[in-house]
Amino acid sequence: MENLSRDIATLLGLAAVFGFLNHKFLHLPRTIGLVLIAMAASLSALAIDALIPGWGVGPGLRAALIEIDFTAALMNGMLGFLLFAGALHVDLAQLAARRWPIAAMATGGLLMSTAIVGGGIWLAFELVGQSLPFIYCLVFGALISPTDPVAVLGILKTAKVPASLEAKIAGESLFNDGVGVVVFLILLAMATSDAGHGSGEAIDAMGIAILFLREAVGGAILGLAAGAIAFWALRSIDEYNLEIIITLALVTVTYEIAHLLHTSGPIAVVVAGLLIGNHGTRLAMSETTRNHLTNFWTLIDEILNAVLFLLIGLEVVVISMEPGLMWVALIAIPLVLGARFVAVAVPIGLLGLWRDFTKGAIPVLTWGGLRGGISVALALSLPAGTEKDAIVTICYAVVVFSILVQGLTISRLVDRVVPKDN
């Protein structure tokens, strides 16, 4: 408990200081500024350690970060709240109107990207004279292919994206992370099974199908059921403090039940959030409650976003700087972008035979598909070994490029390729 209290105090203190510095001097979007300043602070600590080894600044920071379980903090702590807060503000009518492109990119597009990235990374390792088992290359493809809803929704707040494109980007990012986690779990089970030369039990096609249905479909059903119960409770009272507590309970209890049932917690809270954000706020709440609820979840979203992106910036001290891995990481950046282009262009190209899309949709959806904390958390959750060290390093390079470069330039791309009248 003492360590937890210290960790929370440290992270909130750093988020406040770095946020203040960004607001006063850099004037960057808050999430991007926090990543940049945190990275600069971490690299400065490593530089001090290299110049004055006796101070032990680098090892001390590394030990402190290792003590904070990034994967548990995000996947079992912050993620449910962040996804629910994001889903509350998504227009379900806009989402439903674009359900086919969103579904195609979140499933078929994600699987295509996983295969392309996996094959490309395997070749990249061969090119630099190293090796990574092909199944682990596919594991990397699965964890890096989903766009991160936290990063995407954070950037969409500052980018002037047309409503039609914003609905596609937000909707896909909310659902493909849940699908991506399911694909990641399936591939990781294969990698650690007897067939993958691991120590776990073998997994067959029927096992894969059952795992997918249980995680994805089960998560959606759980989210609908939990959201419906919360909707009934909210509609039967008019007390905004209690109604906010009900939404908090909805997130925490739904996520915990999903964990116990081995269904997808992210998908469950997204579905529940869409239900409450669209029908709940309109049909089950007074205007006073609606305003308080919106302000509360906006504040939760801002605080947790600040802590998450601060952690992403600080995690630079735990990655391997081995030269061969650095070359593979550099190759991975355009490879992931290329795979994202295919994952967007193929579904939209096929669906474009029956319907029209906003001009510039493909480049905006490609460049706006940011990667973030979920990819890092999944990489850090891998079993210890050389495979994990390699994947964490490559994943971190792609995520940092995505947040800093793509995040800072998406608005300019939108201005250039999307007609003003959209």
N, C-alpha and C positions, 0 to 999 in steps of 0.2 A: 504493500500500500504506500509505503514511504517513497519507493522508487517511482511508482506511478504518479504520485503527486509531484515529485521533482521533474519527471519527464514532461508532464502537462505544463507546469510552470515555465520550464525552459522553452518549449515549443511556442507557447503563447507569447512569451517575452520576446523571442526572436522574431516571431511573425509581426508583432507590434513595432519593433525597432526597424526591421527591414521594410515593412510597409510604410513607415514614416519616411525612411530614406528615399524610397521609390517615389512617394507622393511629393516630397520636397525637391528632389533633384532629377530623377530620371523621367518621371511623368509617363511611365509605361503602363499598359493594362496591369491591374494588380497581380494577377496570377503569374504573368510573364516576368514582371519586376521581381517578385519573390523568388522565382526560380533562378533568375540571373544573379541576384545579390547573394543568395544562399550558395550558389556554385562558386562565386568569387570568394566568399568567405572560406569555403572548404578548400579551394585550391590555394588560397593564401596560407591556410594552416599547414597544408602539405609542403608549400615552399619554405615556410619557417622551419618545418621539421627537417627539410633537406639541408638548409643552411646552418641550423643550430640543433643538431640531433638530440643534444642533452635535454632540451626543453620538453620533448615528448608530446608536442601539440597534436601532430597528425595521428599517432597511435591513440592518444586520449580521445580525440574526436571520433575515431573509427570505433573504439570500444564502446563509447556512449551510444553511437548509432546502432551498433550490433545489438546492444541491450534493448533498444526499441524494436519490437517485432513489427516491421513495416507491413508485412503480409497480414498479420492478425489485426493490426490497427486499422488497415483499410478494408480488407475483405470481410472481417467480422465485426467491425466497429463503425467506421465512417461511411462506408459505401451505401448502406441501406438508407441513411438519412440524406445523403447527397442525391441519390437516385430519386427518392420520393420528392425531395424539394424541386428537382428538375422536372419531374413528371407533372407536378402540380400546375406548372405554367405552360404546358404543352396543350395546344388546341386539338381536342380529340376529333373534331369535324375535319380540320385540315389533315390530320393524321389518317383518318379513314378515307378521305378523298385520294390519298396517295399511298394507300395500303399495298398495292402491288409492287411499285418500285421499291418501297421500304422493305417489304418481305423478301423480294428478289435479292437486294443487296445484302440484307442481314443474314441470308442463308446461302443461296448459290454463290453470290459474290464473295462471301467470307470463305467458303470452301475453296473456290478458285484461288483466292489470294493465299490461303494456307499452303496449297500445293505449289504455287509459283515461288513463294518465298522459301519454302522448305527445299525445293530442288535447287534454287539459286544459291542458297547459303551452303548447301552441300558442295556445290561446284566451287564456291569462293574459298572454302576451307582447303579443298584439293589444290586450288590455284596457289595458295600461300604455303603449300607443303605441310599442312596440318590435316587433322581429320576430326569429324564429329559424326557419330552414328546417324544414319539417314532418318531414323525414327525421331531422334532428338532435334534434327533440323525441321521436321514437320511440327514438333512440339513448339519450337520457336515460331514457326509460321502461324500456328494457332493463337499464340499469346500476343503476337504483334499485329495480327490482321484486324481485330476489332477496333473501331474508333472508340475513343474514351469519352463517355457522355459528360463526365465532369469537365474535362478540358474543352470539349466542343461547346457545351452550353455556356461555359465561362467566356469563351471567345465570341460567341454569337451575341453576347450582350453589348459588345463594342463594335462589331462589324455590321454594316448596313446591308444585310442580306435580304433579298425579296422574300415575302412570306411563303411563297410556294417552295422555294429552295430551302428556307429555314426549316419548314416542316419536314422535308425529306432528311436533311442533315440531322436534326434533333431526333426525329423518330427512329432513324436507322441507328444512331449512336445509343439510344436508350435500349434497343432490343438486341443489337448485334454483340454487345458485350456479354449478355446472358448466353446467347448461342455460342459465342467464342469460348466462354468458360466451359461449356459442355463439351465442345470439340477438344479443348485443351485436356480436360479430364479423361476423355476417351483415349487420346493419343498418349497421354502420360501413363495410363493403365497399360496400354500396349507396350510402351517403352520399358516399363518395370516388370512386365510379365515374363514368363519362361520364353515365349516366342520372341520377345525383344531382348533376350539374354539378361533379364533382370531376375529378381528373386520372388516376384509376385506370381499369382495364379494367372494362367492363360485366359484371354478374353476372346470370345468368338463373335460372329456377326450378330447372332441373336442377343448376346450380352450387350453389344454396342447399341442395338436398336432399343432394347429395354432401358438402358442408361439414358439415351437421348430422350425417349418419351417421358420417363420419370422426371428428369431434370427440367426440360423445356415445357412440355404440356402440363406436367404436374405443377410447376411453378406458376403458370398462367391461371390454372384452376384455383390454386390456393390464393393467389392475389385477388381473383374475382370474389371468392367466398369471404375472405377477410375484409375486403373493401365494402362488400354488401352489408356485412354486420356493422361495420363502422358507420356506414351511411345511415342505417336504421337508427343507430344510437344518436348520431348527430341531429337527425331530423326530429327526434322525440324530445329534445331539450333546446333551451336557448340560454346558454351560459358559456361565454367565450373561453374562460379559463379552463373549464372542464372539457370543452370541445377540443382545445389545443392538446390537452393531456390525452384525449382519446386518439388523436392522430399520432402522437408520440408512441402510445401503446401499440397502435396499428403497425408502425414500422418495426419496433423492437420485437413484438410477439410474432408477427408474420415471418420475420427473418429467422427467428429462433426455431419456429415450427418447420420452416423450410429446411433448416439444417438437420433437424431431427428426422424428417421424412426423406432426406436426401433428394430434395427438389431444388430448383434454382431460386435462391433468395433474391438475386437481382431482378429476375423476371417477375417474381411475385410482388415486390414492392413497386416496381414500375407500373404494373397493371393496377394495383391498389391506388397508386398516386394519380394515375390517369382518371380513374373512377371518381375519386374524391375531388380532384382538381377541376373536373368538368361538371359532373352531376352533383357532387356534394356541395360545392361552393354555391351553385345556382339554385338547388332545390332544397337543401337541408340546413342552410345557414342564413342568419340575418346579416344585414350589411355590416353591422358592428363586428360580428364574429368573423366575417369574411376578411375585413380589413386587418383585424388583429392576427388572424391565422396567416395571412399573406406576409405581414411584417415579420412575424415570428420565424417562419420558415425561410424567408429571405435572409434574415440574420444568421440562422443556423447554417445556411448555405455558404454565406460569406466567411464565417469563422472557420468552418471545416475545410473550405477551399484554400484558405490562407495556410492552414496547418499542412494540408496535403502537398501543396506546391512547394512549401518550404522544405518538407521532407525530401521531395524529389531533387531539389537543388543540393541538399546536404549529402545525399546518397552517393555523390561522385567519389567520396573517399573510400567507398567499399568495393569499387570495381577494379578489375585487373588491368594494368597498363602494359601488358605484354605486347610487343610490337606486332606479332602476327595477328593477334586479336584486333588490334587497332585497324589494320588493313581490312580485315573482314568487316569490321564495324563501318568503315567508310564505304565499302561495297554495298552493305546492307541498306544504307539510306536511299540511294536511287532504286535499289531492287524493291524495297517496300513501297515506294511511290509508284513504281511501274506496275506492281501487282495491284495496288489500289486503283490505278487507272483502268486496268482490265476488269476488276471487280465492279467498277461503276459503269464502264462503257458497254460491256456485253449485255447486262440486264436492261440498261436504258436503250441500247440499240435495238434489242428485240422488242421491248415494250413500245418503242417509238413507231413500230409498224402499225399500231392501233391507236396511239394517243400522242398528243403533242407535249413537248417538254420545253421549259424555259431555256431560251438561248443562253449558252454558257454553262449549262447545268453540269456537264461532265468535268470541265476543269475546276469549277468551284467545289463540286463534291469530292473530287480527287484531292485537291490542295487543302480543303477544309476538313478532311478526315484525320483529325489529330489523334495522336497516341499520348497516353498519360500514365497516371498512377496504377491503373489496373494491370497494364502490361508489366510494369516494374514489380508489382506485388506478386503476380503469377510467376515471374522469373525467379524471384527470391524464395518462392514456395517450393521450388524443385529440390529433390534429394541432394544432399551435399556430394560434391565430386567435381571432376574437371568439366563435365558437361554443364553443370550449373554455372561455374565460373565463366565459361565462354558465353553462355546465353545471356547472363546478367550484363556483361560488358557490352555486347552487341545491342541488346534491348535498350540499355541506357542511352547509347549514342543515338539511336533512332528516336527515342522519346524526347531527348533534349533538342534535337534538330526540329522535331515536329512542333514543340511548344514555342521555341525561340524564333525559328525562321518562318515556318508556316503560319504560326499564330500572329506574328507581327506583319505579315504581308497579305493575309487573306482579304483584308478590306480593299487594298489596292487592286488585287486581282478581280474582285467583284466589280469595282468601278470600271475596270478595263474591259471585261468580257460580257457583263450583263447589261442589256439595254436599259436606259433610264426609265422607260415607261412600264417596266415589269414591277 
